[in-house]
Amino acid sequence: MDLEQNYRKERFEYLRYVGIDEVGRGCLAGPVVAAAVVLKGSFYDRRIIDSKKLKEKERDLIYQLISENALSIGIGVVCSSMVDTLNILNATKQAMHIALSKINVSYDKIVIDAVKLKNIEAPLEVHLKAEDKFIEVAAASIIAKVTRDRMMKRMHYLFPAYGWYDNKGYGTKYHVESIKRYGITPLHRKSFLKGIL
């Protein structure tokens, strides 16, 4: 069942979903960011798909579209030092909990892509590739991606040697070579750099 078919089926049941997704789990530097999104009940747009399938300019435009048609959006950010302390899975869960805590409307179900959360007050559905099945999760993936990308672009100006404006903290060849040449910054995840330093 594709995203649009699932959307129409579930909305016939008059359920309000909050979709949650994250970005930045595999980065060498910067935070992990999660977003939670509740959309207006009658809203649907085919352009809202998994953020990885969109170009940057498309994501920026759709980010604005989502912002204008969301009942509530929550953002959770967990910094690189906490990623080292908690490990990436637990840091991701914490970011998701933070994002969910900022949703200020009621909802019937929570839908997440492949991560199980505990200590939540609504029924939880966990799906592989949930962003391809639920518009709320696709919307959350876009909100999280654009939010984190903008953060990394700002951080680039603090540490321009690492190319974060382009690589957003991921382990590109340029980024790895810069780490070997200049060392690490406070924004690098030390637990991710074994074998590089």
N, C-alpha and C positions, 0 to 999 in steps of 0.2 A: 504494500500500500504506500503510495507516494505522499509527499507532504500535503498537497492540496486535497487529495481524497481523505486523508486522515483528518485534516482540519475540518472538512465539511461533515464528516461522520461524528466527530467528537462535539462539534458545536451544536449539532442537532440535539445532543443530550444536555445542552445548556450548562456545561462545566466550564469553570474559569481555571485556566492553567497558569502557573508560573514556571517559565523555562529558565534553566540555569546552565551556563557553560563557562569555560575558562580558557585562558590563553597564556602562553609563556612557560609551560611546564618544562620544555626542553632547552631553554635558554641558558647561556653561560653567565649572563648578567641581567640585572633588573628584577622586578617583582613578578610574581604570578598574580594575574588579575582575573576575577570572576565577575560575571554580570547575572542578574536575575531580572526577568522582564515579564510583566503582565500587560497584554494588549487589550485594546477595546474589543468587546465581544463580536462586533460586526466587521472588524478590520481584517482584510487579507490582501496581500500583494505578492505576486509571483516572484518579484525581484528579491524577496527576503529568503535567502538560502544560506547554506554553510559559508562562513566568512572566507574559508580557504579557497572557495571556488570563485571569488570575486577579486577584481583588481582594486588597488588602493583608492582610486577616484570613485569607483562604484561603491565601495564600502562607505566612504565619506558621505556620499549622497544618501545612501540608504540609512545610515546612522541618523541623519536628520529626519528622514521619513519615519523611522521607528520612534524617535523622540517625540514627534508630533502626534503619534497614534498610540502611545503607551499610556495605560492607566497608572503604572508605577514602574520605576527602574531602580534597581539597587546595584551598587558597585562595591566589590570587596578587593582590597589590595593587601598582599602579604609580601614584605620586603625580602631581599636576598639573604640577609642575615638570619631571618626567621626560617627561610627555606633550608639553610644549613642546619639550624637547630632542630627543626621539626621533621625534616625530610620532605621531599617534594609532594608526596601523596597527602600527607597530613597538612602541609601548607596549602595545598589546593582545596582540601576540605574546609579549612579555616576560612579561606577567601570566599568560598561558596556560602558558608554560614553567615559571614559578614554581609554579603550581598543580599541574601534572603532576609536578614534582619532589617534591612532598609526598605523592604516592600511595605507600603502603607495602605494597601487595600486587601480585602478578603479574597481568598482563593480556595478552590476545591482540591486541587492536586498539584504536586510538584513533579516536574519532569527534568531529568538530568541525563547527560550523555556519559554512561559507563562508570559513574562514581556513586557509591552508596553513602548516604549521609545518615547519621544517627541523631537522636534528640531533636526531632522535628515534629511539628504539631499537625501536619496534614499528610494524607496518603502520598507515598512516593512511588514513582515509576522510573526505573532505570533501563535505558535502551542503548544498545550499540548504534552509533550513527544517529542519535536522536535528532540532530539538526536537520536530517533529511526526512524526518517524520513529523516533527512538531515545529510550527512556525515560531512559537515562543522560544524554543531552544536555538533555532537559527538566528532569531533576533538577538538573543543573548550572546551568541558567538560573535556577531557583528559589533555589538556595543562593547564587549570585552576587548576585541581585537583593536578597534579604533582607539579606545581609551588607552590601552597599553602602548600602542604605536606612538601616540601623541606624547605620552610620558617619556618614552625612549628617545624621541626626537629632541625633547627639551634637555634630557640628560646628556645627549650628544655634545651639547655646547659646553658642558662642564668637563667632559672627557673626550675631546674630539679625535684623539688618536685611534680610537677603536671602531670607528665607522658605524656607530649605533643609529645614526640617521637613516642608514640604508639597511643594516642587518638586524636592527631592533634587539641586539643582544644575543642573537643566535650564533652558533659556532661556525661561521663562515671561515674560509681560509684566511681572509684578511684579518678577521677578528682574532683568530688563534695566533697568527704571526705577530699581531700587535701585543698580545698578552706576553708572548715569549720575549719580545723586544723591550717593552715598557713595564712589565709586571702587571699587577692587578690593582683595581680600584676598590673602594668600599662597596661598590655596587655589584661586584662579581660574586658568584656563588662558589666558595672555596671547595665545597663538596663535589662540584661538577668539574673541577679542573685537574683531577688526578690524571697523570699521564701527559699533561700539557706543561705544567710548571717543572 
